[in-house]
Amino acid sequence: MLFTLNQLLEPAQAGGYAVVAPDFPSLGFTEFLIERAEKLQAPLILSWAPEIGVGHEINPQARYFKIIRAMAEEAKAPLALHLDHATELIHIKRALDWGFTSVMIDASRKPYQENLELTQTVVELAHSMGVSVESELGVVGSGELDYHNASDRAQLTNPDLAVRFVTETGVDALAVAVGTVHGRYRGEPNLDFELLAELNQRLSVPLVLHGCSGTGDQNITKAIRLGIRKINLFSDMMAALNEALTEMLKPDQLPYENIRGAAGQVAATVLDHYIYLSGSAGKGILPSASPSERAIELFNQGFSCSEAIFRAFASHEGFTSDTAQLVLSMMGGGLSNQGHICGAVLGGLAVLGARSSRVNPLDQPARMKALAEGKDLLDAIKGKYNDLDCVQLTGINFNIPEQAARFAPERVADRACLPMIRLVCELITEKDKIKSS
């Protein structure tokens, strides 16, 4: 199931563990990562950086990420789809269009004020779409930095600037520079744990550790104990994968299944190690919320009534469709805010429609049965409320600004929208119970 970065890191913050964020280089490898998260019942942050590309399987990029997102939505583990190390605003905008639930703007190598202003822009844009934002302050270098040197240690995160940065940007998570590096270390890792402890004590947001590969289990465990809640993983996985594939690329080892097997074993070995190290194993058991409860939660997060109902059932039944979601996004407020058919009703019909789309078009009895289910739902709602129009149910026409302004003060959601969402969900689930009995 797909979540935002916030939704994964808040429990980690409360529980004192970290969530692993592996970068995915291909569809096949992503499948293995998800399988391991499901096996260990662990939350996972599927990360992709623009420099990685999209693998050779699928182009254009939008199609590639549509598949990745669908895989995450259908997973039996809580996942986030995260944009890693975006340096330009255009990267952020594309990721939002592609359905990422979390983005990282990395302007850490720019002057402080530029980093601050760009991050503020990204936060405003992403938060308006319900997407979490990570940023970075200080420089997590590659091989060019050696934090044993005083001059390089000046690149570490400044606590006073970090407090100001978090306060003025509103970021949801902060990547801090405390001595790790991307890729391989030139010498031994030299983490500044006193600095990390101070940052953790002074900052209210979850802290992120980039450059975990090669840092050492003891160092990572201590960093988590001192406040790290997200650990990034790439180089260790790729090194293990390269080694495994080198072994596979021999004349008698070329069959594709052997190569897939090697990739799956790497995911199991390396990712499992980091999941156990992070303390997140067993922390990703999905809530057993009913579709009604899930729909209410989604509505309260800002989804329209039609979207909330559709997504609540879709995540349980695996029929999520980005196209259907886009269509339903304009059904709130009574068919595009015109005061006509209630969005919750349309969401319920969309659920039944998504189910019946699996019916063979030549199977006329099955199609007639699907049509009858839609009619039964409408009749049941009218039997309760005597109407299906949003204006009649809420007393508000959202197309009239003066009336729309009354929505929050008069608590129309509590009085009309939430009861209707519950009713539609309960009617659908009740029908399911009758069918299965």
C-alpha positions as CSV (number, residue, x, y, z in Angstrom):
1,M,0.0,0.0,0.0
2,L,1.2,3.5,-0.9
3,F,1.9,6.1,1.8
4,T,3.7,9.4,2.1
5,L,7.2,9.7,3.7
6,N,5.5,11.4,6.7
7,Q,3.2,8.5,7.2
8,L,6.2,6.1,7.4
9,L,8.6,8.3,9.4
10,E,6.2,9.4,12.1
11,P,5.8,5.9,13.5
12,A,9.6,5.5,13.2
13,Q,10.1,8.7,15.1
14,A,7.8,7.4,17.9
15,G,9.2,3.9,17.9
16,G,12.9,4.7,17.7
17,Y,13.7,2.8,14.5
18,A,14.6,3.8,10.9
19,V,13.0,3.0,7.6
20,V,15.3,1.7,4.8
21,A,15.2,3.7,1.5
22,P,16.8,1.6,-1.3
23,D,17.1,3.1,-4.8
24,F,15.6,0.9,-7.5
25,P,17.3,0.5,-10.9
26,S,14.7,-1.5,-12.7
27,L,11.2,-3.0,-12.6
28,G,12.5,-6.5,-11.8
29,F,14.7,-5.3,-8.9
30,T,11.8,-3.2,-7.6
31,E,9.7,-6.4,-7.5
32,F,12.3,-8.1,-5.4
33,L,12.6,-5.2,-3.0
34,I,8.8,-5.2,-2.4
35,E,8.8,-8.9,-1.9
36,R,11.4,-8.6,0.9
37,A,9.4,-5.8,2.6
38,E,6.3,-8.0,2.5
39,K,8.2,-11.0,3.8
40,L,9.7,-9.1,6.7
41,Q,6.6,-7.0,7.3
42,A,8.7,-3.8,7.0
43,P,7.9,-0.3,5.8
44,L,10.1,0.6,2.8
45,I,10.9,3.8,0.9
46,L,11.3,3.0,-2.8
47,S,13.7,5.7,-4.0
48,W,14.7,6.9,-7.4
49,A,17.2,9.6,-8.4
50,P,17.2,11.2,-11.8
51,E,20.8,10.1,-12.5
52,I,19.8,6.5,-12.2
53,G,17.6,6.6,-15.3
54,V,14.6,4.3,-15.7
55,G,16.2,1.0,-16.7
56,H,15.9,-0.5,-20.2
57,E,12.5,-2.0,-19.9
58,I,10.0,0.8,-20.2
59,N,9.9,4.2,-21.9
60,P,8.8,7.0,-21.6
61,Q,9.4,7.7,-17.9
62,A,5.7,8.4,-17.1
63,R,4.8,4.8,-18.1
64,Y,7.7,3.4,-16.1
65,F,6.6,5.1,-12.9
66,K,3.0,4.3,-13.5
67,I,4.0,0.7,-13.3
68,I,6.2,1.2,-10.2
69,R,3.4,3.1,-8.5
70,A,0.9,0.4,-9.2
71,M,3.3,-2.2,-7.8
72,A,3.6,-0.1,-4.6
73,E,-0.2,0.4,-4.3
74,E,-0.8,-3.3,-4.5
75,A,1.9,-4.3,-2.1
76,K,1.1,-5.9,1.2
77,A,3.6,-3.7,3.0
78,P,3.5,0.1,3.6
79,L,5.7,1.8,0.9
80,A,6.5,5.3,-0.2
81,L,7.6,6.3,-3.7
82,H,10.4,8.8,-3.2
83,L,12.3,11.1,-5.5
84,D,15.9,11.1,-4.3
85,H,18.5,13.9,-4.8
86,A,16.5,16.1,-7.2
87,T,18.6,19.3,-7.8
88,E,16.2,21.2,-10.0
89,L,12.6,22.2,-9.7
90,I,11.7,20.5,-13.0
91,H,12.6,17.2,-11.4
92,I,10.2,17.8,-8.6
93,K,7.4,18.8,-10.9
94,R,7.8,15.7,-13.0
95,A,7.8,13.5,-10.0
96,L,4.6,15.0,-8.7
97,D,3.0,14.4,-12.1
98,W,4.2,10.8,-12.0
99,G,2.6,10.1,-8.7
100,F,5.5,10.2,-6.2
101,T,4.4,10.5,-2.6
102,S,7.6,12.0,-1.4
103,V,10.3,14.2,-3.0
104,M,13.8,15.3,-2.0
105,I,15.1,18.7,-3.1
106,D,18.9,18.6,-2.7
107,A,20.3,22.1,-3.0
108,S,22.9,21.5,-0.3
109,R,25.8,22.6,-2.6
110,K,24.2,25.9,-3.3
111,P,24.6,28.9,-1.0
112,Y,22.4,28.7,2.1
113,Q,19.9,31.3,1.0
114,E,19.4,29.7,-2.4
115,N,18.9,26.3,-0.7
116,L,16.4,27.9,1.7
117,E,14.4,29.6,-1.0
118,L,14.3,26.6,-3.4
119,T,13.2,24.3,-0.6
120,Q,10.5,26.7,0.4
121,T,9.2,26.7,-3.1
122,V,9.2,22.9,-3.3
123,V,7.5,22.6,0.1
124,E,4.7,24.9,-0.9
125,L,4.2,23.0,-4.2
126,A,4.4,19.5,-2.8
127,H,2.4,20.1,0.3
128,S,-0.4,21.5,-1.8
129,M,-0.6,18.0,-3.4
130,G,-0.3,16.0,-0.1
131,V,3.3,15.0,-0.9
132,S,6.1,15.0,1.7
133,V,9.4,16.8,1.3
134,E,13.0,16.0,2.4
135,S,15.8,18.4,2.0
136,E,19.5,18.5,2.8
137,L,21.6,20.9,4.8
138,G,25.4,20.5,4.9
139,V,27.2,18.4,2.3
140,V,27.1,14.6,2.2
141,G,30.0,14.2,-0.2
142,S,31.2,11.5,-2.4
143,G,34.8,10.3,-2.6
144,E,36.1,13.9,-2.7
145,L,35.5,14.6,1.0
146,D,37.5,13.1,3.9
147,Y,35.8,14.1,7.2
148,H,39.0,13.4,9.1
149,N,40.2,16.8,7.7
150,A,39.2,20.0,9.5
151,S,38.5,21.8,6.2
152,D,36.1,19.0,5.1
153,R,34.4,18.9,8.5
154,A,33.3,22.5,7.9
155,Q,30.9,21.0,5.4
156,L,28.9,19.2,8.1
157,T,25.5,20.4,9.1
158,N,25.4,23.5,11.3
159,P,22.9,23.1,14.1
160,D,21.9,26.8,14.3
161,L,21.3,27.0,10.6
162,A,19.5,23.7,10.7
163,V,17.0,25.0,13.3
164,R,16.4,28.1,11.2
165,F,16.2,26.0,8.0
166,V,13.6,23.6,9.3
167,T,11.5,26.4,10.8
168,E,11.5,28.6,7.7
169,T,11.0,25.8,5.1
170,G,8.5,23.5,6.8
171,V,10.3,20.4,5.5
172,D,9.1,17.0,6.7
173,A,12.6,15.4,7.0
174,L,16.1,16.7,6.9
175,A,19.1,14.9,5.5
176,V,22.1,15.8,7.7
177,A,25.8,15.7,7.0
178,V,27.5,14.1,10.0
179,G,30.4,12.3,8.3
180,T,29.0,9.8,5.8
181,V,29.8,9.8,2.1
182,H,28.0,8.6,-1.0
183,G,29.6,5.6,-2.6
184,R,32.9,4.3,-1.2
185,Y,34.9,5.8,1.7
186,R,38.5,6.9,1.0
187,G,39.4,6.0,4.6
188,E,37.5,4.7,7.6
189,P,34.1,6.2,8.4
190,N,34.4,9.1,10.8
191,L,30.9,10.1,12.0
192,D,30.4,13.0,14.4
193,F,27.9,11.5,16.8
194,E,28.0,14.5,19.2
195,L,26.8,16.7,16.3
196,L,24.1,14.1,15.4
197,A,22.9,14.0,19.0
198,E,22.7,17.8,19.1
199,L,20.8,17.9,15.8
200,N,18.4,15.3,17.1
201,Q,17.8,17.2,20.3
202,R,17.2,20.6,18.6
203,L,15.2,19.6,15.5
204,S,11.6,18.4,15.5
205,V,11.7,16.6,12.2
206,P,13.0,13.1,11.4
207,L,16.6,13.0,10.4
208,V,17.9,11.2,7.3
209,L,21.3,9.5,6.8
210,H,22.6,9.4,3.3
211,G,25.7,7.4,2.3
212,C,25.0,4.4,4.6
213,S,26.8,1.8,2.4
214,G,30.1,1.0,3.9
215,T,29.5,3.0,7.1
216,G,29.4,-0.1,9.3
217,D,26.7,-1.8,11.3
218,Q,27.8,-0.3,14.6
219,N,27.9,3.2,13.3
220,I,24.5,2.9,11.7
221,T,23.0,1.3,14.8
222,K,24.4,4.2,16.9
223,A,23.1,6.8,14.5
224,I,19.6,5.3,14.7
225,R,19.8,5.4,18.4
226,L,20.7,9.1,18.1
227,G,17.8,10.0,15.9
228,I,18.3,8.8,12.4
229,R,14.9,7.7,11.0
230,K,15.6,7.0,7.3
231,I,18.7,5.3,6.0
232,N,19.5,5.4,2.3
233,L,20.9,2.3,0.5
234,F,22.3,1.9,-3.0
235,S,26.1,1.3,-3.3
236,D,26.1,-1.9,-1.2
237,M,23.3,-3.4,-3.2
238,M,24.9,-2.5,-6.5
239,A,28.3,-3.9,-5.5
240,A,26.6,-7.2,-4.5
241,L,24.6,-7.2,-7.7
242,N,27.7,-6.6,-9.8
243,E,29.5,-9.4,-8.1
244,A,26.6,-11.8,-8.5
245,L,26.1,-10.9,-12.2
246,T,29.8,-11.2,-13.0
247,E,29.5,-14.8,-11.7
248,M,26.4,-15.3,-13.8
249,L,27.8,-14.0,-17.0
250,K,29.7,-17.2,-17.8
251,P,28.9,-19.3,-20.9
252,D,27.1,-22.0,-18.9
253,Q,25.2,-19.5,-16.7
254,L,23.5,-17.3,-19.2
255,P,19.8,-18.2,-18.9
256,Y,17.7,-15.3,-17.8
257,E,16.2,-17.1,-14.8
258,N,19.7,-17.5,-13.4
259,I,20.3,-13.8,-13.7
260,R,16.9,-13.0,-12.0
261,G,17.7,-15.5,-9.3
262,A,21.0,-13.7,-8.6
263,A,19.2,-10.3,-8.4
264,G,16.6,-11.7,-6.1
265,Q,19.3,-13.2,-3.8
266,V,21.1,-9.9,-3.6
267,A,17.9,-8.1,-2.7
268,A,17.2,-10.7,0.0
269,T,20.7,-10.7,1.4
270,V,21.5,-7.0,1.4
271,L,18.1,-5.5,2.0
272,D,17.2,-8.0,4.7
273,H,20.4,-7.1,6.5
274,Y,19.6,-3.4,6.5
275,I,15.9,-3.9,7.5
276,Y,17.0,-5.9,10.5
277,L,19.7,-3.4,11.3
278,S,17.2,-0.5,11.1
279,G,14.9,-2.1,13.5
280,S,12.0,-1.8,11.0
281,A,11.3,-5.6,10.6
282,G,7.8,-6.3,11.8
283,K,6.9,-2.6,11.9
284,G,5.1,-2.6,8.5
285,I,2.0,-4.6,9.4
286,L,-0.8,-2.9,7.5
287,P,-3.7,-1.7,9.5
288,S,-6.7,-3.9,9.3
289,A,-8.9,-0.9,8.7
290,S,-12.2,-1.5,6.9
291,P,-12.8,0.2,3.6
292,S,-15.1,2.6,5.4
293,E,-12.5,3.5,7.9
294,R,-9.9,3.9,5.2
295,A,-12.2,6.1,3.1
296,I,-12.8,8.4,6.1
297,E,-9.0,8.6,6.7
298,L,-8.4,9.5,3.0
299,F,-11.2,12.1,3.0
300,N,-9.7,13.7,6.1
301,Q,-6.4,13.8,4.3
302,G,-7.9,16.0,1.6
303,F,-9.1,13.5,-1.0
304,S,-12.6,14.1,-2.4
305,C,-15.4,11.8,-1.3
306,S,-15.4,10.0,-4.7
307,E,-11.6,9.6,-4.6
308,A,-11.6,8.4,-1.0
309,I,-14.1,5.6,-1.6
310,F,-12.5,4.4,-4.8
311,R,-8.9,4.4,-3.3
312,A,-10.1,2.7,-0.1
313,F,-11.5,-0.3,-2.1
314,A,-8.8,-0.2,-4.7
315,S,-6.0,-0.7,-2.2
316,H,-7.7,-3.8,-0.9
317,E,-8.7,-5.3,-4.2
318,G,-5.8,-4.4,-6.5
319,F,-7.7,-2.6,-9.2
320,T,-6.2,0.9,-8.8
321,S,-6.3,2.9,-12.0
322,D,-4.6,6.2,-12.5
323,T,-7.0,7.0,-15.2
324,A,-10.0,6.3,-13.0
325,Q,-8.4,8.4,-10.2
326,L,-8.0,11.3,-12.5
327,V,-11.6,11.1,-13.6
328,L,-12.8,10.9,-10.0
329,S,-10.8,13.9,-9.0
330,M,-13.4,16.2,-10.6
331,M,-16.4,14.4,-9.1
332,G,-16.3,16.1,-5.6
333,G,-18.9,18.6,-4.6
334,G,-21.5,17.0,-6.7
335,L,-20.2,16.2,-10.2
336,S,-17.6,18.9,-10.7
337,N,-19.0,21.3,-8.0
338,Q,-22.3,21.7,-10.0
339,G,-24.4,20.4,-7.2
340,H,-25.6,17.2,-9.0
341,I,-24.9,13.6,-8.1
342,C,-23.0,13.2,-4.8
343,G,-19.4,12.3,-5.2
344,A,-19.6,9.5,-2.7
345,V,-22.3,7.9,-4.8
346,L,-20.1,8.2,-7.9
347,G,-17.1,6.7,-5.9
348,G,-19.2,3.7,-5.0
349,L,-20.3,3.2,-8.6
350,A,-16.7,3.5,-9.7
351,V,-15.8,0.7,-7.3
352,L,-18.5,-1.5,-8.8
353,G,-17.5,-0.5,-12.3
354,A,-13.8,-1.4,-11.6
355,R,-14.9,-4.8,-10.4
356,S,-17.2,-5.4,-13.4
357,S,-14.5,-4.3,-15.8
358,R,-13.1,-7.8,-15.4
359,V,-16.3,-9.2,-16.8
360,N,-16.0,-10.7,-20.3
361,P,-17.9,-8.3,-22.6
362,L,-19.5,-11.3,-24.4
363,D,-20.8,-12.7,-21.1
364,Q,-24.2,-10.9,-21.1
365,P,-25.6,-12.5,-17.9
366,A,-22.5,-11.3,-16.0
367,R,-22.8,-7.8,-17.5
368,M,-26.5,-7.6,-16.6
369,K,-25.6,-8.7,-13.0
370,A,-23.0,-5.8,-12.9
371,L,-25.6,-3.3,-14.0
372,A,-28.0,-4.6,-11.4
373,E,-25.5,-4.1,-8.7
374,G,-25.2,-0.4,-9.6
375,K,-28.9,0.0,-9.6
376,D,-29.2,-1.8,-6.2
377,L,-26.6,0.6,-4.7
378,L,-28.5,3.7,-6.0
379,D,-31.8,2.3,-4.7
380,A,-30.4,1.6,-1.3
381,I,-28.9,5.1,-1.0
382,K,-32.2,6.7,-2.1
383,G,-34.0,4.5,0.4
384,K,-31.9,6.2,3.1
385,Y,-31.7,9.8,1.9
386,N,-34.4,10.1,-0.7
387,D,-32.0,11.9,-3.0
388,L,-28.7,11.6,-4.7
389,D,-27.9,15.3,-5.4
390,C,-25.1,16.9,-3.5
391,V,-27.0,20.2,-3.0
392,Q,-30.0,18.4,-1.5
393,L,-27.8,16.3,0.8
394,T,-25.5,19.0,2.0
395,G,-27.5,22.2,1.6
396,I,-24.6,23.7,-0.3
397,N,-23.9,24.4,-3.9
398,F,-20.2,24.4,-4.2
399,N,-20.4,26.3,-7.5
400,I,-21.7,29.4,-5.5
401,P,-18.8,30.9,-3.6
402,E,-21.0,32.3,-0.8
403,Q,-22.4,28.8,-0.2
404,A,-19.1,27.0,-0.5
405,A,-17.7,29.3,2.2
406,R,-20.2,27.8,4.7
407,F,-18.7,24.3,4.3
408,A,-16.2,24.4,7.1
409,P,-17.9,26.7,9.6
410,E,-21.2,24.7,9.4
411,R,-19.2,21.4,9.7
412,V,-21.0,20.0,6.6
413,A,-18.4,17.2,6.3
414,D,-19.4,15.8,9.7
415,R,-23.1,16.3,9.1
416,A,-23.4,15.1,5.5
417,C,-20.2,14.0,3.7
418,L,-18.8,11.5,6.2
419,P,-22.1,9.8,6.9
420,M,-22.6,9.3,3.1
421,I,-19.1,7.9,2.7
422,R,-19.7,5.5,5.5
423,L,-23.1,4.4,4.0
424,V,-21.8,3.8,0.5
425,C,-18.8,1.8,1.9
426,E,-21.0,-0.2,4.2
427,L,-23.6,-0.9,1.5
428,I,-20.8,-2.3,-0.8
429,T,-19.2,-4.4,2.0
430,E,-22.5,-5.6,3.2
431,K,-23.4,-6.9,-0.3
432,D,-20.0,-8.6,-0.4
433,K,-20.8,-10.4,2.9
434,I,-24.2,-11.5,1.5
435,K,-22.4,-12.9,-1.6
436,S,-19.9,-14.8,0.4
437,S,-22.4,-16.3,2.8
